[in-house]
Amino acid sequence: MSSEHVLRVEDIDAGYGRVPVVRGVSVHVGVGEMVTLIGANGAGKSTLLKVVAGLIKPTAGRVVLKGRDIAGLAPEKLVRNGLALVPEGRMLFGPMSVQENLLLGAHSRPGRDPRIAVDMERVQQLFPVLAERADQPAETLSGGEQQMLAIGRALMSSPRLLLLDEPSLGLAPRVISAIFGVLDALRSDGLAMLLVEQDAKIALKHADRGYVMRTGRIALTGGARELLDDDEVRRIYLGASGESRG
């Protein structure tokens, strides 16, 4: 894992209309690092992720991707700059085949780019079920398979930074374990990831570092193991419910 920053979010303010949600938030993600945002419902985690993804324009602060300020850039331009989002709800094209959905992930790349075929093979190695079901409509897949397809589609853009919004939502523990196993492999390959995850316990078990958000601000930050062992984090976010949606 490198100390080089792929992403730096600096003093971001953002919200919806005149309603502020995120205030003065700063986070960073390094090469080959998985960083998670945890916090209670409404803490601002998903809002911050949407700012980074270009879906919400911040009212103050900077979002720097590989040295370039990208705050306010359109999402399609961010994809060309190496950022990919796996959205909550997956947002697949249901009637289209698995293969067609994956190829849509490469739409920002030159059509003759030989690396597209290489990346397709890599995605199918990571998620063999996507090769097995290549010709099936995406809407016929199980929830876990659809989540794998959403991640695979994002990987087809050849990102430097992968954003994931609630990747375990509604999935069985066995599927969640398989998906996080793939994320661990991607991290080992040097991919940077910023993760919002409703299951704080599994997020912190796999992440390198975490930020705890509370009412739109960063309340606590530290190594994932450190946060797992923190009494306050354990009491509020890792209790019987184990949930921290927002």
C-alpha positions as CSV (number, residue, x, y, z in Angstrom):
1,M,0.0,0.0,0.0
2,S,1.4,3.3,-1.1
3,S,1.3,6.7,0.8
4,E,0.5,8.4,-2.5
5,H,-3.0,9.9,-2.4
6,V,-5.4,8.9,-5.2
7,L,-8.2,11.0,-3.6
8,R,-8.1,14.0,-1.3
9,V,-11.3,15.6,-0.2
10,E,-10.6,18.9,1.5
11,D,-13.0,20.9,3.7
12,I,-16.1,20.0,1.7
13,D,-19.5,21.6,2.4
14,A,-22.5,20.1,0.5
15,G,-26.2,19.5,0.8
16,Y,-29.5,19.6,-1.0
17,G,-30.8,23.1,-2.0
18,R,-30.3,25.3,1.1
19,V,-30.1,22.3,3.5
20,P,-26.5,21.6,4.5
21,V,-25.7,18.0,5.0
22,V,-21.8,17.7,4.9
23,R,-19.7,20.4,6.6
24,G,-16.0,20.8,6.6
25,V,-15.2,17.2,5.7
26,S,-11.8,16.1,4.7
27,V,-10.8,12.5,3.8
28,H,-8.1,10.8,1.7
29,V,-7.5,7.5,0.0
30,G,-4.1,6.1,-1.0
31,V,-3.1,3.8,-3.7
32,G,-4.1,0.2,-2.9
33,E,-6.1,1.4,0.1
34,M,-9.7,0.6,1.1
35,V,-11.2,3.3,3.2
36,T,-14.7,3.1,4.7
37,L,-17.2,5.7,5.9
38,I,-19.4,4.6,8.8
39,G,-22.0,6.5,10.8
40,A,-25.7,6.5,11.7
41,N,-28.5,7.0,9.3
42,G,-28.4,10.6,7.9
43,A,-24.8,11.2,9.0
44,G,-23.8,12.3,5.5
45,K,-21.9,9.3,4.2
46,S,-23.8,8.8,1.0
47,T,-23.9,12.5,0.4
48,L,-20.1,12.8,0.6
49,L,-19.8,9.8,-1.8
50,K,-22.1,11.6,-4.3
51,V,-20.0,14.7,-4.1
52,V,-16.9,12.7,-5.0
53,A,-18.8,11.0,-7.8
54,G,-20.0,14.3,-9.3
55,L,-23.6,13.8,-8.5
56,I,-23.8,16.7,-6.1
57,K,-21.8,19.9,-6.5
58,P,-20.1,21.1,-3.3
59,T,-20.7,24.6,-2.0
60,A,-17.1,24.8,-0.6
61,G,-13.9,22.8,-0.6
62,R,-12.0,20.7,-3.1
63,V,-12.1,17.1,-4.4
64,V,-8.7,16.2,-5.8
65,L,-8.2,13.0,-7.9
66,K,-4.6,12.2,-8.8
67,G,-3.6,15.8,-8.3
68,R,-6.5,17.4,-10.3
69,D,-9.4,19.3,-8.7
70,I,-12.5,17.5,-10.0
71,A,-15.1,19.2,-7.8
72,G,-18.2,20.0,-9.9
73,L,-17.1,18.0,-13.0
74,A,-19.8,16.0,-14.7
75,P,-19.9,12.3,-13.8
76,E,-19.1,11.2,-17.3
77,K,-15.9,13.3,-17.2
78,L,-15.0,11.8,-13.9
79,V,-15.2,8.3,-15.4
80,R,-12.7,9.4,-18.1
81,N,-10.5,10.6,-15.3
82,G,-10.4,7.3,-13.5
83,L,-13.3,7.3,-11.1
84,A,-16.1,4.7,-11.1
85,L,-19.1,4.4,-8.8
86,V,-21.0,1.3,-7.8
87,P,-24.3,2.9,-6.8
88,E,-26.7,1.8,-4.1
89,G,-29.4,-0.2,-5.9
90,R,-27.0,-1.3,-8.7
91,M,-28.8,0.6,-11.5
92,L,-28.3,-2.1,-14.0
93,F,-30.0,-2.2,-17.4
94,G,-32.3,-5.1,-16.7
95,P,-33.4,-6.2,-20.2
96,M,-29.8,-6.1,-21.5
97,S,-27.6,-9.1,-21.2
98,V,-24.8,-9.4,-18.6
99,Q,-22.2,-9.0,-21.4
100,E,-23.9,-5.9,-22.7
101,N,-24.0,-4.3,-19.2
102,L,-20.3,-5.1,-18.8
103,L,-19.4,-3.5,-22.1
104,L,-21.4,-0.4,-21.2
105,G,-18.9,0.1,-18.4
106,A,-16.2,0.6,-21.0
107,H,-18.2,3.1,-23.0
108,S,-15.8,5.9,-22.2
109,R,-12.8,4.0,-23.6
110,P,-11.8,3.9,-27.3
111,G,-13.6,1.0,-29.0
112,R,-10.4,-0.5,-30.4
113,D,-8.7,-0.4,-27.0
114,P,-7.2,-3.9,-26.7
115,R,-7.3,-3.7,-22.9
116,I,-11.1,-3.9,-22.9
117,A,-10.9,-7.6,-23.8
118,V,-8.2,-8.1,-21.1
119,D,-10.3,-6.3,-18.5
120,M,-13.4,-8.4,-19.5
121,E,-11.4,-11.6,-18.9
122,R,-10.2,-10.2,-15.5
123,V,-13.8,-9.4,-14.5
124,Q,-15.0,-12.8,-15.5
125,Q,-12.1,-14.4,-13.5
126,L,-13.1,-12.4,-10.4
127,F,-16.8,-13.3,-10.9
128,P,-17.0,-16.6,-12.8
129,V,-20.8,-16.5,-12.7
130,L,-20.8,-13.5,-15.0
131,A,-19.1,-15.6,-17.7
132,E,-21.6,-18.4,-17.1
133,R,-24.5,-16.1,-17.5
134,A,-23.1,-13.7,-20.1
135,D,-26.1,-14.0,-22.4
136,Q,-28.8,-13.7,-19.7
137,P,-30.7,-10.5,-19.1
138,A,-29.3,-8.8,-16.0
139,E,-32.8,-8.7,-14.5
140,T,-32.9,-12.5,-14.3
141,L,-29.8,-12.6,-12.0
142,S,-30.1,-13.0,-8.2
143,G,-29.4,-10.0,-6.0
144,G,-25.9,-11.1,-5.3
145,E,-25.1,-11.8,-8.9
146,Q,-26.5,-8.3,-9.8
147,Q,-24.2,-6.8,-7.3
148,M,-21.3,-8.6,-8.8
149,L,-22.3,-7.3,-12.2
150,A,-22.5,-3.8,-10.9
151,I,-19.0,-4.0,-9.6
152,G,-17.8,-5.7,-12.8
153,R,-19.4,-3.0,-14.9
154,A,-17.5,-0.3,-12.9
155,L,-14.2,-2.2,-13.3
156,M,-14.7,-2.2,-17.1
157,S,-14.0,1.6,-17.0
158,S,-10.4,0.8,-15.7
159,P,-10.7,3.0,-12.7
160,R,-8.0,4.3,-10.4
161,L,-10.6,4.9,-7.7
162,L,-13.7,2.8,-7.0
163,L,-16.6,4.2,-5.0
164,L,-19.0,1.7,-3.5
165,D,-22.3,2.7,-1.9
166,E,-23.8,-0.1,0.3
167,P,-22.5,-3.1,-1.6
168,S,-23.8,-5.6,1.0
169,L,-27.3,-4.3,1.2
170,G,-29.9,-7.1,1.2
171,L,-27.4,-9.9,0.5
172,A,-26.8,-13.2,2.2
173,P,-23.7,-13.5,4.4
174,R,-22.1,-16.0,2.0
175,V,-22.5,-13.6,-0.9
176,I,-21.2,-10.7,1.1
177,S,-18.1,-12.7,2.0
178,A,-17.5,-13.5,-1.6
179,I,-17.8,-9.9,-2.7
180,F,-15.5,-8.6,-0.1
181,G,-13.0,-11.3,-1.0
182,V,-13.0,-9.8,-4.5
183,L,-12.6,-6.3,-3.1
184,D,-9.6,-7.5,-1.1
185,A,-8.0,-8.9,-4.3
186,L,-8.6,-5.6,-6.1
187,R,-6.9,-3.7,-3.2
188,S,-4.0,-6.1,-3.5
189,D,-3.7,-5.1,-7.2
190,G,-3.4,-1.5,-6.2
191,L,-6.9,-0.2,-6.7
192,A,-8.0,2.5,-4.3
193,M,-11.5,2.2,-2.8
194,L,-13.9,4.4,-0.8
195,L,-16.7,2.5,0.7
196,V,-20.0,3.4,2.3
197,E,-21.3,0.2,4.0
198,Q,-24.3,-0.4,6.2
199,D,-22.6,-3.2,7.9
200,A,-19.9,-1.3,9.9
201,K,-18.4,-4.5,11.3
202,I,-17.6,-6.2,7.9
203,A,-16.5,-2.8,6.5
204,L,-13.9,-2.3,9.3
205,K,-12.8,-6.0,9.1
206,H,-11.8,-5.5,5.5
207,A,-10.8,-1.8,5.3
208,D,-7.4,-0.3,6.0
209,R,-8.8,2.9,7.6
210,G,-12.2,4.4,8.5
211,Y,-13.9,7.7,9.1
212,V,-16.8,7.9,11.5
213,M,-19.3,10.6,10.4
214,R,-21.8,12.2,12.8
215,T,-24.3,15.0,11.7
216,G,-22.3,15.9,8.6
217,R,-18.9,16.0,10.1
218,I,-16.0,13.6,10.8
219,A,-16.2,12.6,14.4
220,L,-13.5,10.0,14.5
221,T,-10.9,8.6,12.2
222,G,-8.2,5.9,12.5
223,G,-7.0,2.5,11.4
224,A,-9.8,0.0,10.9
225,R,-8.6,-2.3,13.7
226,E,-8.3,0.7,16.0
227,L,-11.9,1.7,15.3
228,L,-13.1,-1.9,15.7
229,D,-11.6,-1.9,19.2
230,D,-12.8,1.6,20.1
231,D,-15.4,1.4,22.9
232,E,-17.6,4.2,21.5
233,V,-17.6,2.8,18.0
234,R,-18.4,-0.7,19.3
235,R,-21.2,0.6,21.5
236,I,-22.9,2.8,18.9
237,Y,-22.1,1.2,15.5
238,L,-21.1,-2.5,16.2
239,G,-23.9,-3.4,18.6
240,A,-26.6,-6.0,18.2
241,S,-28.0,-4.2,15.1
242,G,-24.6,-3.8,13.5
243,E,-26.2,-1.2,11.2
244,S,-25.0,2.3,10.2
245,R,-26.9,3.3,7.1
246,G,-26.8,6.8,5.8
